[in-house]
Amino acid sequence: MFILVSYDIPDDRRRVRLAKVLQDYGERVQYSVFECDLTQKQLQQMVREVRQVISDEQDSVRVYLLCRECVGRIQAFGRAKLPDEEPLVFIV
């Protein structure tokens, strides 16, 4: 499933820690936004890790699940790249 994660973390240390967690699951597309293509199990694990990093009182994290049809209608402008625009690399 395609997941969009956005966050607003005022504390620099927690923000860096959260970004490191999210980099294990997806690709950063903006400073505080990640796109991830995950299984249900991976999503559950990611959410557990996110909750360990953030402060419920100070931080905001939003996780949006997008249907495949919705993903096909994503529009990106400027320097933005859509996930399918990334070149495939095969290492043999």
C-alpha angles and dihedrals in degrees: 000000000000114000130190115200122191128176145181111203117169095192112082095210095051091043091055091045091050092049090053090052092049093047087065090060107034151343127292109236098171134008094275102017130086131184116210134181104205144163118237090258092051090048091053091049092048092051090050091052093046092052090052091056104042133074110233090208098051110021136069125206124173125192117196121191111208125198118234091251090054091049089055089058097052112128122201127188135191116005091350120124125200116229093249091053092069112105117247114242122198121194113197 
